Amino acid sequence: MLIRSTTALAALLLFAATPLARAADKPTDPQIAHIAYTAGTIDIEAAKQALKKSRNKDVLDFAKDMVRDHEAVNRQALDLVKKLKVKPEDNDTSKALTKAAAAERAKLAKLKGAAFDKAYVDNEVAYHKQVDSALETLLIPSASNAELKSLLQTGLKIFQGHEQHAEHVASMLK
């Protein structure tokens, strides 16, 4: 289990560090939009996996919240990029996130019961911490468009709430 959480954390550190390593090349608004949308989509996919595999009420309630909240924010993001006539731009960070998430889902697919629940929730705690950090330190400060920046700030508040919720569920699974 520790290996799975460590792998997820390493992938998320890559997410946070990839753009930072090229600080001179701050992500553009189209890249930021794609990174944020990708982060939400990854959490939706992980939650849907949990909804299929878990039987724990707290885990299921958490996963339902993840699907509801991230689908809502992603809809807002899509509406904004259409309004602004901006095409989200795939980039190294969004590609690395997608690859790491697929690997994590594959690992989780092999687990059952309490082992799955713990690994899923531990990954969610680590994931939300890293996304919160990336939003605060890189994505929000790098965003040029005021509406994009505002949506990212709203997303940060939601992700911070998710982090607290994941930590609470994790504490109950020990």
N, C-alpha and C positions, 0 to 999 in steps of 0.2 A: 504494500500500500504506500509506503514511504517513497518507493521508487516512482510510482505513478504520480504522486503529488510533486515530487522533485522534477520529474520530466515536464509536467505541466508548468511548473514554476519557471523552469529553464526556458521553455518555449515563450512564456509570457515576458520573461526578461529580454528575450530576443525582440519581442514586440516593442518593448519600451526602449531598448537600446539601439535598434536598427536606425531609427531616425536621429537619435541623439548622436550616434557615431558620425553622422554627416550634418552636424549642427549648421554648417554653412548652407546646406541644402534643406532648409526647413520645408516641411511638407506644404504643398499648395492646398488651397481650399478643395479642389476636386479630389486630391489624394486623401485629405482629412475626411471628407464626406465618405469616401470608400472605406477607409479604415474603421470609422465609427459604425457604418452600416454592417460591415463584416463582423465586427465585435458583437453587435446585437444578434446577427444571424447565427453566429456560433453558439451564443447562449440559448437561443431558441432551439437549435438542433440538439444541444445537450439536454435541455429540459424535456424535449419530446422523447428522447431516449429514456430518461428517468421515468416519465409517465408510463412507458411500456414495461419497464423492468422492475420498478420499485413496488412494494406493497406497504411501505411505511407512510402513514398519514402525513406526518410532518414533511417528509421528503416530497411527497406528491403535492401537498399544498404549496411548498416552495417552488416546485417545478411549474405548477400552474401559474403562479405569479410571474415567473420568468417569461413564460410564453406570452402572457397578456401584456406585460409591461414593455418587453422588447419589440413585440409586434407593433404596439402603439407608437413607440418612438421611431421605429423604422418607417412606419407609414408617414409620420411627420417629416422625417428626413427625405423620403422620396418626394413628398409634396413640395418641400423646400427646393430641392435641386431642380424639379420641373419648373417651379416659379422663377427661379434664378437662371434657368436655361444653362445649367452647369451639368456636365457629364462627369459622374464620379469616375475617378481614374485609378485603375488597379496599379499596385505598386509592390515593392519588395516586402513591405510590412504586412499588407493585407494578404499577400501570398503566403508569407511565413505563418501568419495566424491561421489561415485556412488549413495548411499542411499539418501544423501542430494539433489543431482541433480534430482533424480526421484521425490522427494517430491516437489521441486520447479517447475518442469515441470507440475506436477498435479495441483498445485495452479494456474500457468499461464494458464492452459487449461480452467479454469473457467472464465477467463477474456476476454473482447472483446474491440475492438477499442482503444481509447486513454488510457484507464486503462491498457490494455495489454501492449501497447507500452511503457508506462512509467515504469511499473513493470519489463518488460524484460530488458530495457536499464539500469535501476537502478541496477538490479541484475548483469548485465554485468560489470558495473563500479566496484561494490564491488568485484566481482569474479576476475577480472583482477588485482585489487590492491592486493588481497590476494595471487594470484598465483605469481605475480611479487615478492612479499615479500618472499614467500617460495622458489622461485628459487634463489633469491639473498642471503638469509641468511642460507638456509639449503641444498637445492638440489645441486646447483653448487659447494659449498664448500665440500660437502660430496662425490661427484662423484670422483672415482679413475681413471677411464679410460679417457684419454685425448680427444678422439673423442666424447664420451658421454658428457663430460664437454663442449666441443665446440658446440655441438648441443643444449645443454641447454642454453648456452649463446646466440645463435642465436634465440632460442625460447623466451628468455627473451626480446630481442629487439623487436620481433614481438608482444609479449604480452604488452609491454610498449606502442607501437604504438596503439594497440587495446584499451588500457585503455584511451588514449588521444582521440581516435575517439569516444568511448562510452561516455566520458564526454562531448564532443562537441554535440553529438546527444541528450544527456540528457538535455543540456542547451537549446536546441531548442524546447524541448517538454514541458517546464515549462510554 
